[in-house]
């Protein structure tokens, strides 16, 4: 009986190694989306009229869809992101 290797999932390199530039680009896109989500949350109405807005409670987001899930899982494996559950990811401490 022979064992066949599974083909890589779409977006996942055959050797399992990702291009560091691709990972940096994905992490940059994640940080930008997180920042925009926080700014949007902080600028909403409902905070005090005389204050500069409220602090956002957003810590996790759905990652940008332009990168495959395997990229996000690799960033989790490297310790740059953490899974927050239900398809959400958050920055690891210190980032």
Buried (B, 14 or more C-beta within 10 A) or exposed (E): EEEEEEEEEEEBEEEEEBEEEBBEBBBEBBEEBBEEBBEEBBEEEEEEEEEEBEEBEBEBBEBBEEBBBBBBBBBBEEEBBBEEEEEEBBBEEEE
